[in-house]
């Protein structure tokens, strides 16, 4: 059965539209998936010609219409031909496109949403309250039981899958953001993600917050008062989970395949090792949403936008994961 994958194109001045077109062109021959590109048609047409991809981009009329590569702009007016990267019009358009894609998923019109990068700073400068796409989509879906999982593999097929207990918060606030219930919930989501991926086991390992996992309370007590109780609670519910473990050693064992997923306490604790092994293939997957959402694990890359040299590897991995999960949910 043909699936529908939506792609919100992100900041029009970044590399999102470029990697989206390159990725669907590369994926086109692998199956009969249909794509709804949510963004500005004029920009996509010019980019399609510039990149010589020869994709048959068509305006979206309705789901029953023909065509595989359809374009829909929810904005009443097209964007100007020239839009500065990070400008307010680009930032606000990116939010409209993100919202449109998510709402179509919530209505059951799309099987999954892949989101191209936006620029948080430019969105805030445009007058919007914004933490990140994960938080924005969680609020739109009316849930706070979500988590960011990053997945990537090296050139030998060895994976890291990392769920984050905290995301875009200053390091000095991380400890205050942690709670037993939150960590237990993220362990549960990480274990369910392993099952959704069809992995034979769902072994989850949880990082400590402090060096050496607190050194028995000598380097901090969050491991004893918050993280360990959360792990025990998850174990009592039948989840195969261990921790808190010292993060520096834990990622080595996870990389060797002893755990299917890791729960990291903060952004860089989890993403530094992930990007070391899967910089080109990293995918951001929002766990806990009522619809499938994936994203490439990179930013807008304004410095190379418009030059035709952005790699679509991460976007293609995000699309493949979205298709895989859509097939599983059936």
C-alpha positions in Angstrom: 0.0 0.0 0.0 1.3 3.4 -0.9 2.2 5.5 2.1 2.0 9.3 2.6 5.1 11.0 4.1 4.9 14.7 4.8 8.0 16.8 4.8 8.0 20.3 6.3 10.8 22.2 4.6 12.1 24.3 7.5 13.9 27.5 7.1 13.8 28.3 3.3 17.3 30.0 3.6 18.9 26.8 5.0 19.7 23.4 3.4 16.4 21.8 4.4 14.7 22.2 1.0 17.8 21.0 -0.8 18.4 17.9 1.2 14.6 17.1 1.1 14.6 17.1 -2.7 17.8 15.2 -3.0 16.6 12.6 -0.5 13.3 11.9 -2.1 15.0 11.7 -5.5 17.3 9.1 -4.1 14.5 7.2 -2.4 12.0 7.3 -5.4 13.2 4.0 -6.9 13.0 2.1 -3.7 9.2 2.0 -3.2 6.0 3.8 -4.2 5.8 6.2 -1.3 4.1 9.5 -2.0 5.5 12.7 -0.5 3.7 15.9 0.5 6.3 18.7 0.6 4.9 21.5 2.9 6.6 24.7 1.8 6.9 27.3 -1.0 6.3 25.9 -4.5 8.3 28.6 -6.3 11.4 28.0 -4.3 11.1 24.3 -4.8 10.6 24.6 -8.5 13.7 26.7 -8.9 15.8 24.4 -6.6 14.6 21.3 -8.5 15.8 22.9 -11.8 19.0 24.2 -10.2 19.9 20.7 -8.9 18.8 19.0 -12.1 16.8 16.4 -10.2 13.8 16.4 -12.7 11.3 15.6 -10.0 7.7 15.9 -11.1 6.6 18.4 -8.5 2.9 19.0 -8.6 0.5 21.2 -6.6 -1.5 19.3 -4.0 -5.2 19.3 -4.6 -6.4 16.4 -2.5 -5.1 13.0 -1.3 -7.0 11.1 -4.0 -5.3 13.0 -6.8 -2.4 11.4 -8.6 1.3 12.2 -8.4 4.0 11.2 -6.1 5.8 14.5 -5.3 3.2 17.0 -4.2 3.7 20.5 -2.9 1.4 22.4 -0.5 1.9 25.9 0.9 -0.6 26.7 3.7 0.4 30.4 3.6 -2.0 32.7 1.6 0.9 34.3 -0.3 4.1 32.8 -1.7 7.4 33.9 -0.3 9.5 36.5 -2.2 12.0 34.9 -4.6 14.8 36.3 -2.4 14.5 35.6 1.3 17.5 36.2 3.6 18.5 33.2 5.8 17.1 33.5 9.2 14.9 36.4 8.4 11.4 36.8 10.1 9.5 35.8 6.9 11.6 32.6 6.6 11.2 31.8 10.3 7.5 32.4 10.4 6.9 30.4 7.2 8.9 27.5 8.7 6.6 27.5 11.7 3.5 27.6 9.5 4.8 24.6 7.5 5.7 22.7 10.6 2.2 23.3 12.1 0.5 22.3 8.8 2.4 19.0 8.6 1.7 18.1 12.2 -2.0 18.9 12.0 -2.3 16.7 8.9 -0.7 13.9 10.9 -3.1 14.4 13.8 -6.1 14.3 11.3 -4.7 11.0 9.9 -4.0 12.5 6.5 -0.3 11.6 6.6 1.5 8.5 7.8 4.5 10.4 9.2 6.1 13.8 9.3 9.8 14.5 8.5 10.8 17.9 9.6 13.7 19.8 8.0 15.8 22.1 10.2 14.6 25.4 11.5 16.6 28.1 13.3 15.6 28.6 16.9 17.3 32.0 17.2 15.6 33.5 14.2 12.1 32.2 15.3 12.6 33.8 18.7 13.7 37.1 17.0 10.6 36.9 14.9 8.6 37.3 18.1 7.7 33.6 18.8 8.2 31.6 22.0 10.2 28.6 20.8 12.4 26.0 22.5 12.7 23.5 19.7 10.6 21.5 17.2 10.2 18.6 19.6 8.7 20.8 22.3 6.6 22.7 19.7 5.1 19.5 18.3 4.5 18.1 21.8 2.5 21.1 22.8 0.6 21.0 19.5 -0.3 17.4 20.1 -1.4 18.1 23.7 1.1 15.8 25.4 4.1 16.2 27.7 5.0 12.5 27.6 7.5 12.8 24.8 11.3 12.4 24.5 13.9 13.1 21.9 15.8 10.0 20.6 18.8 10.3 18.3 19.8 7.2 16.3 22.9 6.7 14.1 25.1 4.0 12.8 28.7 3.8 11.8 30.0 2.4 8.5 30.0 -1.1 9.9 26.3 -1.0 10.9 26.9 -0.5 14.6 24.1 1.6 16.2 23.7 4.0 19.0 20.2 5.0 20.1 20.1 7.7 22.7 17.0 9.1 24.4 17.5 12.4 26.3 16.2 13.2 29.7 16.7 16.9 29.1 17.1 18.7 25.8 17.7 22.4 25.1 18.3 23.7 28.6 21.5 25.3 30.0 23.9 22.9 31.7 23.5 24.7 35.1 19.8 23.8 35.1 20.0 20.2 34.1 19.9 18.7 37.7 16.8 20.8 38.5 15.0 19.5 35.4 15.4 15.9 36.4 12.8 13.9 38.3 12.2 10.3 39.0 8.9 10.3 37.1 10.5 11.9 34.1 13.4 9.5 33.9 11.1 6.5 34.4 8.9 7.7 31.5 11.8 8.2 29.2 13.1 4.7 30.0 9.7 3.4 29.1 9.6 5.3 25.8 13.1 4.1 25.0 12.2 0.5 25.6 9.0 0.9 23.5 11.1 2.4 20.7 13.3 -0.7 20.6 10.1 -2.8 20.1 8.8 -0.4 17.5 12.1 -0.9 15.6 11.6 -4.7 15.7 14.8 -5.3 17.7 15.0 -8.7 19.3 15.6 -7.2 22.8 14.9 -3.9 24.5 17.8 -3.5 26.9 18.1 0.1 28.2 21.0 1.6 30.1 20.8 4.8 32.0 23.6 7.3 32.4 24.5 8.9 35.6 24.5 12.7 35.7 27.8 13.2 37.5 31.3 11.9 36.7 31.6 8.2 37.7 27.9 8.2 38.3 28.3 10.2 41.4 31.1 8.1 43.0 28.7 6.8 45.7 27.4 10.3 46.5 30.8 11.9 46.7 30.4 13.8 43.4 26.7 14.5 43.7 23.6 12.7 44.9 21.3 12.8 41.9 22.1 9.2 41.1 21.0 8.0 44.5 18.0 10.3 45.0 16.5 10.5 41.5 18.0 8.2 38.8 18.4 4.9 40.7 14.8 5.1 42.1 13.5 5.7 38.6 15.5 2.7 37.3 14.2 0.5 40.1 10.6 1.6 39.3 11.0 0.7 35.6 12.5 -2.7 36.5 9.5 -3.4 38.7 7.3 -2.8 35.7 9.3 -5.5 33.7 11.5 -3.2 31.7 15.0 -4.5 31.0 17.0 -1.6 32.3 20.2 -1.0 34.3 21.8 2.1 35.8 22.8 4.7 36.7 26.2 3.9 35.0 29.1 6.1 34.4 28.5 7.6 30.9 32.1 7.5 29.7 32.2 3.7 30.0 28.5 3.1 29.2 28.7 4.4 25.6 31.5 2.0 24.9 29.4 -1.0 25.9 26.3 0.3 24.1 28.4 0.8 21.0 29.5 -2.9 21.3 25.9 -3.9 21.2 25.3 -4.8 24.9 22.4 -2.3 25.1 19.8 -1.4 22.5 19.3 2.1 23.9 20.8 4.6 26.3 19.1 7.2 28.3 21.4 10.3 28.7 20.8 13.0 31.2 21.6 16.0 29.0 22.0 17.0 25.4 25.7 16.8 24.9 26.2 13.8 27.1 24.2 11.8 24.6 24.9 13.5 21.3 28.7 13.8 21.4 29.2 10.0 21.2 26.3 9.6 18.7 27.7 12.2 16.3 31.2 10.7 16.6 29.9 7.5 15.1 26.9 8.6 12.9 27.4 12.2 11.9 26.1 11.6 8.4 23.4 9.2 9.3 22.0 10.6 12.5 18.2 10.8 12.9 16.1 12.6 15.5 12.9 10.7 16.4 10.3 12.2 18.8 9.1 9.4 21.0 5.6 9.6 22.6 3.8 11.7 20.0 0.5 10.4 18.6 2.1 10.5 15.2 5.5 9.6 13.7 8.0 12.4 13.5 11.6 12.1 12.4 14.2 14.7 11.4 17.7 14.9 10.1 20.2 15.4 12.9 21.7 18.7 11.6 20.9 22.4 11.5 20.1 24.9 8.7 23.8 25.2 7.7 23.4 28.7 6.2 27.0 28.7 5.2 26.6 26.1 2.5 22.9 26.7 1.6 22.2 27.4 -2.0 25.5 25.9 -3.2 24.1 22.5 -4.1 26.7 20.6 -2.0 24.7 19.7 1.1 24.6 16.0 1.9 21.2 14.4 2.0 22.4 11.4 4.0 20.7 12.3 7.3 17.5 13.4 5.6 17.4 10.2 3.7 17.9 8.3 6.9 15.1 10.2 8.5 12.7 9.4 5.6 13.7 5.8 5.7 13.0 5.6 9.5 9.6 7.3 9.0 8.7 4.8 6.3 9.8 1.9 8.5 7.8 3.0 11.5 4.7 3.7 9.3 4.9 0.2 7.9 5.2 -1.2 11.5 2.1 0.8 12.7 0.4 -0.4 9.5 
